[in-house]
Amino acid sequence: MKEINVALTGGAGQIAYSLLPRLISGETFGTDTKVNLRLIEIPQVVDKLKGTIMELIDCGFKQTGSLLATTDIKEGVQDAHWILLVGSIPRGIVVDGKKIEERSDLLRINGGIFTGQGEAIGELAQEDAKILVVGNPANTNALIGRTKSNNPTQSWFAMTALDANRAKAQLAEKAGVDIASVTNMTIWGNHSPTMYPDPYNAKIDGVSAVEAINDLDWIENEYLPLVQQRGKAVIDARGASSAASAANAAIDTVKAVDSQTTEGDWFSAAVPSDGSYGIPEGLIFGFPLRTSAQGSVEIVQGIELNDFAKSKIKVTTEELLSEKEAVKDLVD
Ligand SMILES: NC(=O)c1ccc[n+]([C@@H]2O[C@H](COP(=O)([O-])OP(=O)(O)OC[C@H]3O[C@@H](n4cnc5c(N)ncnc54)[C@H](O)[C@@H]3O)[C@@H](O)[C@H]2O)c1
């Protein structure tokens, strides 16, 4: 069997609970690959991971390698091939007697976390390590982590696949088709309510989703808010945030990055901009991506953007620039 080292922060959290079994079941990295899992947590909850590890052992997957729980990010990411940065400090938590409500405070607190994690990854993980940031604010956390990693051969991604899956599901429901009919979904920009899920370039059975649905008012006025506010709708209904679908999206992203993309299709994740579509270089931005037969991930070029799309992309770009400004001492 081949072996892969996978590190994950936030191992005792909600998303991790859904994610971990699927990382070692053969589903994500293949049935021929043994997965050595390193779970990284903060000291207050690291002991809970013992229970999680007991459950992972009890799953009895043949692909289970070594299982480690640690508070030491360096130990966790040493020689890691894939690193899933799921842990972060949520809005509403009290830090040093202050309730963290403002996005700028959230950015700064998580910025501190992603500084140390980025440095450790750059120094100790594999030279071709792939890093997926799930913890919010995901794009700017990834920007900080990547900057601090200072390692150009590693690849950083921030997760927009949950948004893409939601965006596909809403189109499928509206069109009355199977989800498999919906392809070519892009989430442009930030994983936040300013994201732009692109219905013009998404396809339903090979035709533009806008044409297939033929209801411009719904597309431009109802569809976008439905996708952008879906996370809140889940919280309102479930009383807890979307963990199973977020875990599923993380697995979708790992598999999409690691395998050649189906001809004609693409997938969605945020990556460092190379200036494509006029997006400022280096910003971690949601783009349409393809993985080549050789394994490199490329931004799909030549996608047409109408004025509606351009206006939405401008808003999400400006938000990401203002997030960058809020942490500029960490990313300059
Ligand atoms: N990108 C997306 O599409 C998406 C979707 C859903 C959730 N999220 C985000 O994912 C994150 C995790 O969600 P959850 O529901 O699992 O939250 P959770 O609060 O249940 O778990 C987060 C875990 O991270 C841990 N953690 C905090 N700081 C850490 C650090 N420095 N090192 C290691 N672990 C640390 C916490 O102790 C906690 O166990 C949140 O930020 C959430 O907003 C992102």
The ligand as an SDF file (V2000), in Angstrom:
LIG
                    3D

 44 48  0  0  0  0  0  0  0  0999 V2000
  -15.1950   27.3110    3.8880 N   0  0  0  0  0  0  0  0  0  0  0  0
  -16.4000   26.7910    4.1230 C   0  0  0  0  0  0  0  0  0  0  0  0
  -17.1790   26.5160    3.1940 O   0  0  0  0  0  0  0  0  0  0  0  0
  -16.8740   26.5180    5.5340 C   0  0  0  0  0  0  0  0  0  0  0  0
  -18.0920   25.8570    5.7330 C   0  0  0  0  0  0  0  0  0  0  0  0
  -18.5230   25.5880    7.0180 C   0  0  0  0  0  0  0  0  0  0  0  0
  -17.7450   25.9840    8.0960 C   0  0  0  0  0  0  0  0  0  0  0  0
  -16.5800   26.6570    7.8710 N   0  0  0  0  0  0  0  0  0  0  0  0
  -15.7100   27.0670    8.9830 C   0  0  0  0  0  0  0  0  0  0  0  0
  -14.9920   25.9260    9.4150 O   0  0  0  0  0  0  0  0  0  0  0  0
  -14.5340   26.1580   10.7560 C   0  0  0  0  0  0  0  0  0  0  0  0
  -14.7800   24.9340   11.6120 C   0  0  0  0  0  0  0  0  0  0  0  0
  -16.1790   24.7100   11.7300 O   0  0  0  0  0  0  0  0  0  0  0  0
  -16.7220   23.6840   12.8310 P   0  0  0  0  0  0  0  0  0  0  0  0
  -18.2040   23.6860   12.6840 O   0  0  0  0  0  0  0  0  0  0  0  0
  -15.9750   22.4100   12.7920 O   0  0  0  0  0  0  0  0  0  0  0  0
  -16.3430   24.5150   14.1480 O   0  0  0  0  0  0  0  0  0  0  0  0
  -16.1150   23.9590   15.6330 P   0  0  0  0  0  0  0  0  0  0  0  0
  -16.1220   25.1830   16.5070 O   0  0  0  0  0  0  0  0  0  0  0  0
  -17.0240   22.8260   15.9400 O   0  0  0  0  0  0  0  0  0  0  0  0
  -14.6300   23.3800   15.5890 O   0  0  0  0  0  0  0  0  0  0  0  0
  -13.5050   24.1670   15.4320 C   0  0  0  0  0  0  0  0  0  0  0  0
  -12.3810   23.4860   16.1680 C   0  0  0  0  0  0  0  0  0  0  0  0
  -11.1780   24.1960   15.8780 O   0  0  0  0  0  0  0  0  0  0  0  0
  -10.3800   24.1320   17.0230 C   0  0  0  0  0  0  0  0  0  0  0  0
   -9.3200   25.1430   16.9580 N   0  0  0  0  0  0  0  0  0  0  0  0
   -9.4170   26.4770   17.1980 C   0  0  0  0  0  0  0  0  0  0  0  0
   -8.2120   27.0450   17.0810 N   0  0  0  0  0  0  0  0  0  0  0  0
   -7.3380   26.0810   16.7580 C   0  0  0  0  0  0  0  0  0  0  0  0
   -5.9410   26.0540   16.5270 C   0  0  0  0  0  0  0  0  0  0  0  0
   -5.2230   27.1480   16.6450 N   0  0  0  0  0  0  0  0  0  0  0  0
   -5.3700   24.8800   16.2300 N   0  0  0  0  0  0  0  0  0  0  0  0
   -6.0920   23.7460   16.1350 C   0  0  0  0  0  0  0  0  0  0  0  0
   -7.4280   23.7080   16.3650 N   0  0  0  0  0  0  0  0  0  0  0  0
   -8.0290   24.8520   16.6730 C   0  0  0  0  0  0  0  0  0  0  0  0
  -11.3720   24.3510   18.1530 C   0  0  0  0  0  0  0  0  0  0  0  0
  -10.8430   23.9230   19.4030 O   0  0  0  0  0  0  0  0  0  0  0  0
  -12.5420   23.5080   17.6840 C   0  0  0  0  0  0  0  0  0  0  0  0
  -12.4740   22.1680   18.1960 O   0  0  0  0  0  0  0  0  0  0  0  0
  -15.2670   27.4220   11.2170 C   0  0  0  0  0  0  0  0  0  0  0  0
  -14.3840   28.5160   11.0730 O   0  0  0  0  0  0  0  0  0  0  0  0
  -16.3890   27.5560   10.2220 C   0  0  0  0  0  0  0  0  0  0  0  0
  -16.8200   28.9020   10.0920 O   0  0  0  0  0  0  0  0  0  0  0  0
  -16.1340   26.9080    6.6220 C   0  0  0  0  0  0  0  0  0  0  0  0
  1  2  1  0
  2  3  2  0
  2  4  1  0
  4  5  1  0
  4 44  2  0
  5  6  2  0
  6  7  1  0
  7  8  2  0
  8  9  1  0
  8 44  1  0
  9 10  1  0
  9 42  1  0
 10 11  1  0
 11 12  1  0
 11 40  1  0
 12 13  1  0
 13 14  1  0
 14 15  2  0
 14 16  1  0
 14 17  1  0
 17 18  1  0
 18 19  2  0
 18 20  1  0
 18 21  1  0
 21 22  1  0
 22 23  1  0
 23 24  1  0
 23 38  1  0
 24 25  1  0
 25 26  1  0
 25 36  1  0
 26 27  1  0
 26 35  1  0
 27 28  2  0
 28 29  1  0
 29 30  1  0
 29 35  2  0
 30 31  1  0
 30 32  2  0
 32 33  1  0
 33 34  2  0
 34 35  1  0
 36 37  1  0
 36 38  1  0
 38 39  1  0
 40 41  1  0
 40 42  1  0
 42 43  1  0
M  CHG  2   8   1  16  -1
M  END
$$$$
